[in-house]
Amino acid sequence: MTIADISLVDWSRAQFALTAIYHWLFVPLTLGLSFIMAIMESAYVITKNEEWKKITKFWMGLFAINFAIGAATGIILEFEFGTNWSNYSWIVGDIFGAPLAIEGIMAFFLESTFIALMFFGWNKVGKKTHLLSTWLVAIGSTLSAWWILVANAWMDNPVGMEFNPETARCEMVHFWEIALSPFAIHKFFHTITSAYLVTALFVVGVSSWYLIKKRHESFAKKSILVGAVFGFVATMLVIISGDTSTYQVAHKQPIKLAALEGLYVGKTKAPIIALGILRKNIPISDTVNHFVFKMEMPGMLSKLGFRDKNAFVPGIYDLVYGNQYQGIEPVLKRMERGTIALIALNRYKEAKKDADTTEMRLALSDFKTNFPDLGYAYFDKPEDVVPNIPITFYSFHLMVGLGFYFVLLLFVILFFLWRKTLIRRKLILWLAVFTIPLGYIASELGWVVAEVGRQPWAIQNILPVSKATSHINVSNVQITFILFAVLFTILLITNVKILLKQIKNGPKE
């Protein structure tokens, strides 16, 4: 790989990461507010209390601002598959494109159709009809997330497909195996519940500000009640789905699990690192202690990953260089088989040109035998399969630490709500306000863990990121990166200013 190629890959990754990070700043609030609005409007229809209608319409206004900008950044994100990642789109487009197309045709149109009725249908349709439209918007936004996360999960666990040597493309053979793979299901629930948590913290934080300012107190208390209960339930689901996701990662992406916990050398009764600092610039081939200091929870990683506290969890050293006692092959062997598969594919193409059916059959047999390791043929050395360990490790632990803080905060808020003394707890209210950005940070860190931990793969074991880019001039990517950075920053600032203005104005009396 040339220096220019590396530069193109890095800039393409940077541009996609930039777009995804900005996009995800808008998505969680859209997903969560849609359900919170539906819950609040249900309270209005059931109780016939007009205050619930006022509360619903206020949060609906904030939802509208966020939804519009989120949709714009999402469209750009999908376009980048064609502009910057055309090799990826060519090889896996038959599979990856299907859930994205369904998301656009079914979920997006369901959401968009009823969103107009939700916004403009007040006093024009019956209460129950309007409530139905609000719930359908919430369901539509969730379906959008489902199909997008199915596509993303398939990159981590490519099931339900076969590689066609005639076209050099992955082709779908079992749609429902892709759509309902355990990896996709667990990723969906973990992502969607984390988005609900971000929204709950937003609702609670904004409402707490009203209590601090002694404005709209009845509105704020009701909003905090809905938000805190919604958020506390979401945190429990985040913990459960995080546990099941860890189990999937342990079996499908063991090197990501090792990077998450800084486990360099495998062990039985593997611990979770509750707190730790990694040493700098120590090669993975060095089996000395890689931590400056650490606080461990013995056996917990074995328990989470394999449901057995005595289970052996392979470390990065084992997964790269092999462990014959645990039956773990070194990456070098997989690189050899990948090279055989790549050579066999070229043999097959040449034999087809020459109409040599015997050689075609032999080459195809060699290819199919070694295809599971095809992607390893593109690496120069075994260490290339290791993701960025410090970024993955610190992002994961900061995300988890923030998660436990959110649980504690929401529990305390619910306790003081029950005691009817929350309005006097200024410290708790201010903590709720300043926790709003922390929710977004934790959510973004989750995606950093997922995507950086998956490197160097675009498609696990099949296609490295280095071979997924488009053949374009790196300067084109650099220019669009700068343009997108400026545009997205302007959109974000605009979004925040409008939200702050709406919040400052408060609900209409």
N, C-alpha and C positions, 0 to 999 in steps of 0.2 A: 504493500500500500504506500503510495507516495504522500509527501507532505501536503500537497494540494488536496488529495482525497481526504486526509484526516481533517484538514481545515473545513472542507465542505460538510463532512459528517458532523463536526462539532457545531458549526454555524446552523446547520439544519436542525440539530437537536435543540440548540439554544432557542431558535425561533419557535419551534413547536412547544417547548417548555414555557416560553413567554406567553404564548397564546393560551395554553392550557391553564396556567396559573391565573391569568386575568379572568378567563372564562369561569373558573371555579370560584372566583370571588362573588359571582352573581348567582350561580346555580343553587347553592345550599338554601339561600333565603327563598328562592322561588319554590323549591321542593317543600320546604317546611311550612312556609306561610300559607301555601295552598290548603294544607290540611288544618292548620290552626284557624284559618278563615272559615273553613267548612264546619269545624267544631263550634266556633262562635255563632255562626249563622244558625246552626242547628239549635243552639240554646235560645236564640231569638224566636225561631219558629215554635219551639216547644213551650217556652215561657210567655211569649207574646210581649216581652219586655223590650221596649223601644231602645233602651240603652245598649242592648246587645247588638242591635242593628247599627247603631252609631259606632260601636267598637269594631264591628266587622268591616264597615266601610272605611274606617281609618287605616286598618292594616291592609285592606285591599288596595288603597292608594299607594302604599309603599311597595306592595307586590307588583303593581303595574310598572313602576319605574324600573325595578330590578329585572322584571321579565323582558322588557324591550331590549335592554342593553345585553343581557345574557344571551338572548337569541342571536343578536348580531355577532357576538364573539364566537358563538358555537358554529355558525355557518362558515366563518373564516377558518376555524379549526378543521372542519371537514374538507374544505378546499385544499388545505395544505397536504393532504394525502396525495392529491394529484400533482401539485406543483413541486413539492420537495421530496416526496417519497413515492415516486412513480414505480420504481423497481418493486417496492413492497406491494403497491397496489396491483401491479401486474401479477405477481406470484400468488397473492392470497386474496385478490379482489373478489373472486367468485364466492368466497366464504365471508370475508370481512364486510363486504358490501351488503350482504343480505340483511343482517340485523339493522344496519344503518338505514337501509331503504325502508324496512318495516317501521323503524322509528319515525322516519319522515312521513310515510304514507298514513300510518294508523295513529300512532300516539300524538305526533305533532298536530295533525289535522283535527283529532278529537279535542285536543287542548285548545287549539286556535278557534275552532267552531263555537265552543261553549264559553270561551273567555269574553267574547263580545256580549253575549247574553248576560254573563255574570256582571260585567261592568255597567252596561246600559239598560239592563232589564228591570232594575228596581222600579216598582210601581207600574210596570208595563205588563208583567206576567204575574201569575199567582206566586205566593210565598214558597209553596212546595216546588213549583217549577224552577224558581230561581235557586232554591237550595240545591235541587238536583244538578243544575248547571255548575254550581260551585264545587260540588263533590266530583263531578265529571272532569272539571279542570284539574282537581287534585289527582284523580286517577290517571288522567292523561299525562301529567308531568311525571308521575311515577312510572308509567309505561315507557315514556321517553328514556328515563334513566335506566330502566331494565334492559332495553335493547342495546343501548350504548355500552353498558357494563358487560353484557353478553359478549359483544365484540372485543372489549378490552380483556376479559377473562380468557377468551380463546387464545389470545397472544401468549398467555402464561401456560395454558394447557390445551394445545391444539388437538382436539378430538373430532370425531365425526367427519374425517376427510381422508382423501388419498392424493398422492402426488402423481400427476400425469406426466410421464417422461416425454410424451409427444409434444406437449406445449410448455413444459417446465413450469406448471402451475399447480397449486393445491386446489382440489375440487371437492365440493361438499358431497358426502354420500349419506349423511344421516343428520337432517336438520335438527331434530329434537334432542339428539345427543349433544349438539352444540348449545342449543337454547336452554337446556335443563341440566347442563353439567354441574356437578357439585361445586366446582370451583366458581362457576358463574353465580350460582345461587348464594353462596356464602359471601362473595364479593359484593353482590347487590345489596344484601341485607346490612352488611357492615357499612357500606358507603351511604346508603339511604338513611340509616338511623343516625349516622354521624352528621349528615346534613340536617336532620330534624333537631339534633342537639344544638348545632350552630344557630338555627332559627330560634329555638327556645331561649338561648342565652341573649339573643338580640331583643326578643320581645320582653324578657324580664329586665334587661338592662335599660331599655328605653322607658319602660313603665316605672322603673325605680327612679329614673331622673325626674319624672313627673311628681313622684312622692317627695323627693328631696326639695323640689321647687314649690311644693304644696299646690299643684295644679291638677285638675281632672283626677281627683283622688279615687273616686268610685270607679272610673274607667281604668285607672292604673291597677287597682287592687284586683279587679276581675281579669285583666290581661295577665297580671303576674300569676294568678291562680292557674289559668289555662296554660300559660307558658311554662311554669315550673313543674306542673304535673306532667305535661307533654314531654318536657326535657328530662325529667327524672326517669320516666318510662324509657325514653330514648337511650339514656346512659346505660340502663340495665341491658337493653337489647344490643348496644354497642359492645359491651363486655362479652355477652354471650356469642355474638357473631364474630368478635375478635378471636375468641377461643377456637371456634370452628374453622376460621380462616387460617389460624396458625397450624392447625392439624393438616389442612390442605397443602399449605406451603411446605411443611415438613416432608410430605410425600412427593410433591411435584417439583418443588424448587428448593432442595435442601441447602444449596449454597446461599440462597437469600436468608434462610433461617439462621445459618451460621453467622452471616454478616450482621443480622439484626441484633444478635446477642454477643458479638465479638468473640465467637467461639472458634479459635484457631485450631485447637487440637481436640478431636472428639473424645467423649468420655461417657461412661455410664453415670447415672444420677446427675445428668448435666444440669447446672444451675441457671436460673435467670439472674441477670445482673440488674439489681435494683438501682444501683448508682455506680458509675465508674468513669475513669478517664483513660483513654488509650495512649500508649506510647507512640511517638512519632517515628516514621521512617524505618520501621522494623519489617523486613521481608517476611512473607508468609511462610517461607521455608524454614524460618527460625522458630524453634519450638519453645523458646523462653517465654516468660510471662509478658504478655503484650499490654498489660495495664499498669499505669502508675499507681492506682489504687482501685479497689472495687468492693462493693457490698453485694453478697450473693444470697439467693434463696435456693438452697440445695435441692436437686431433684425436680424442680418445677418445670424446667424446659423439657425434660424427658416426659413428664406427665402431660404437658400441653401438646407436645408434638406427637407422642406415641401412646398416650393414655396409660403409661407405665413409668413410674418414677425410677425404675431400675433400667430402663431402656438405654441403649447406646445412641447418642446423637452425634453424627459425624461433624467434624469441624472442617474448616477451610483447608487445612493441610491434608486431611484424609481425602476430601473430595477432589483436590487438585492432583495429589501425588499417589493416591490410592491407599488402601488398607486391606491387605490380603486376609487378615484375621476376621474382618467384618464383611468380606466379599465386595469391597468397593474398588472398582477399577480406576486406574489413573486416567487423567484427561488425555494423556499421550496416546493411550490405546484408542480412545474415541476419535482422536484426531486422525489416527491411521485408518480407522474404519470409514470416517467421513471422506478421507482422500480417496479411498477405494470406491466409495459411492459416487463421488464426483467424476472420477476417471471412467467408471462404468457408464455414467450418463453420457459422457462424450463418446465413448465407444459405441453406445447404442445409436447415437445420432449419425456417426460415421457409417456404421453398418447399414443403417436404414438408407442412406444415400447410395450405398453400393448394392442394395438389395440382398445383403448377406443375412438370410433368415437365421442361420445357425448362430452366427456371432451376435445377432440381435437378441436371441433367446438367452444366450450365456450372459451377455452384458446386462440384460434386464434382471436376470436372476441375481447377479452380483449387486446390482443397484438396490433391489428390494430388500436383500439381506442386510445391507449396511445403511439403508436410508435413515433409520432413527438417529444416526449420528452425522448426517450430512452437513449440518451447520458447522461442526467442529473442523471441517477441512479448511475453513477460512482463517483460522487462528495461526499466528506465528509461533506462539509458545503456550504451554498449559496455563500459565498465570493470567492469560488474557480473559479467562472465563470468570474471573473474580470481580464482583461489582466494587464500587467505591465504598470501602468499609466504614471510614469515619463518618461520611455523610449519612449512610444508612443507619449506623448505630446511634448517632446522636439525634437524628430526626425521629427515630422510633422511640427512644427513651424520653425525649422531650414531649412527644405526642402522648405517650402513656401517662407521664407525670401530670400533664395538663388535664387529661381525662379524669384522673382521680380527684384533682382539685375541683373540677366541674361537679362531680358527684357530691362532694362535701358541700359546696356552695348551694346547690339546689336543695339538698336535704335541710340545710340550715334555714334557707328561705321558706321552705314549706313548714318547718317547725314554728317559725315566728308568725307565719300566716295563720297557722292553727291557733297559736296563742294570742292572735290579734294584736301583736305588738311590733310588727315589722316596720310600721311607719316611724317608730321611734329609734330604730336601729340604723342610724346614719352610716356607720361604717360598713354594714352589710349592703346597704343600698348603693354606696359608692363603689364597693367591690363589684357589684353586679354591673354597674355602668362600665367600669374599666375592664371587665371580663369580655365584653363584646368583641374586641379585636383578638383576644386570646382564642376565642372559638374559631375564628377564621384561620389563625396561625396553626392551630392543631389540625384543622381539616386539610390545609395545604400540606402540612408535614406528612399526613397520611398518604397523599399522592406522591410526595418525594420518596417515601419508603417504598411504595409499590413500584414506581417506575425506575428509580435509581437501583433498587435492589434487584430488578429484573435484568439489568445490563449484564453482559453486552448483547442481549438478545432482543430482536424485534419480535421474532416468533421462537419460542423456547426450543432449542436444539435443532432448529431448521434453518433460520435466517438471522444472521447477526445484523446489528444495526448498521455496521460499516458497509453492508452489501444491499441496503434497503433504500438508499437515497436516489434522487434523480441525477442524471448526467447534465448538470447545469453549471454555469460559472459561479464560483463562490461569491463574487462581488454582487450578483443578483440577490443572493440570500442575505448578504450583509446590509444591502440597501433596504430590502423589505423588512428586515429585523428592526432597523432604526425607525422606519416609518410606522410599523406596528407598535413599537414601544411608545412612540409619541402619541399615536392615535388612541391606544388602549389607556394610556395615562390620562389623556384628556377625558375619555369616557368615564374612567373611574372617578376623577375629580368632579366631573359633572354629576355623576350618580350620587356621590356622597353629599355634594352641596344641595341637591334637590331633596335628598332624604332628610338632611339636617333642617332644611327650611320647613318641610312638611311636619317634622317632629316638633320644631319650635312653635309652629302654628297650632299644633295639637288637633284633636278631633273637633269637628264642627258641633256646636251646641244646637 
